[in-house]
């Protein structure tokens, strides 16, 4: 009898999301474009930011409803962001979620992040981002809109 490989199980606990978020931001801090933005804004408040991001992604991926906040307003207050920042963030998030999550959950996390990135990009630059889906498609994810 041969052993049957079991697929990875989706995160089911905040600890799984915590690992995902902490790993992603460790990579973002090392990114030559993103790292300086995060360091300038967060300085010594990384623990607080990471805890909020765990709450955010737990709400999105686990339905925990532990996040309360205004994602759009917070990000719109960041000075000096460029289209390259959005491209770097979405690329890094996609790579990270593909490595860490089962495919269906990675896709869900990417849809939400893409939807948020599209809304923020439009807010910053007053135009649809080049990575935006056509207006008639769903694009992002309803969870992104309910949290923003």
C-alpha positions, 0 to 999 in steps of 0.5 A, spaced: 500 500 500 502 506 498 502 512 502 497 518 499 500 525 499 495 529 503 495 536 500 497 542 505 491 544 510 489 551 509 490 556 515 485 555 521 488 559 526 491 566 528 497 562 529 497 560 521 496 567 519 501 570 524 506 566 520 504 568 513 504 576 515 510 576 519 514 572 514 511 577 508 513 583 512 520 580 513 521 580 506 518 587 505 522 590 509 528 587 505 525 589 499 529 595 496 523 599 494 518 597 500 523 597 505 525 604 506 517 606 506 515 601 511 521 603 516 520 611 515 513 610 517 513 604 522 520 606 525 519 602 532 512 600 531 513 594 527 509 590 533 503 594 533 503 594 525 504 586 525 498 585 530 494 589 526 495 586 519 494 579 523 487 581 525 486 584 518 488 577 514 485 573 520 478 577 518 479 576 511 481 569 510 478 566 517 472 570 518 474 572 525 472 579 524 478 581 529 480 587 524 476 594 525 479 600 521 480 604 515 485 601 510 483 606 505 484 612 509 491 610 513 494 608 506 492 615 503 496 618 508 502 615 506 507 620 502 511 619 496 508 612 493 509 611 486 506 605 481 512 602 482 511 601 490 504 598 488 507 593 483 512 591 488 507 590 494 503 586 489 508 582 486 511 580 493 504 578 496 503 574 490 510 570 491 509 569 498 502 567 498 503 562 493 509 559 497 505 559 504 498 557 502 494 552 499 492 554 492 485 556 493 487 560 499 493 563 496 488 566 490 483 568 495 488 572 499 491 575 492 484 577 490 483 581 496 490 584 496 489 586 488 482 589 490 485 593 495 491 595 491 486 597 485 482 602 490 488 605 493 492 606 486 486 609 484 485 614 490 493 616 489 493 617 481 486 618 480 486 613 474 485 605 474 491 602 475 494 598 469 493 591 473 486 593 474 481 588 471 476 591 466 470 595 469 465 589 468 469 583 471 469 582 479 476 583 480 478 584 487 474 580 492 468 583 496 472 582 503 476 587 500 470 592 499 467 591 506 474 592 510 475 598 506 
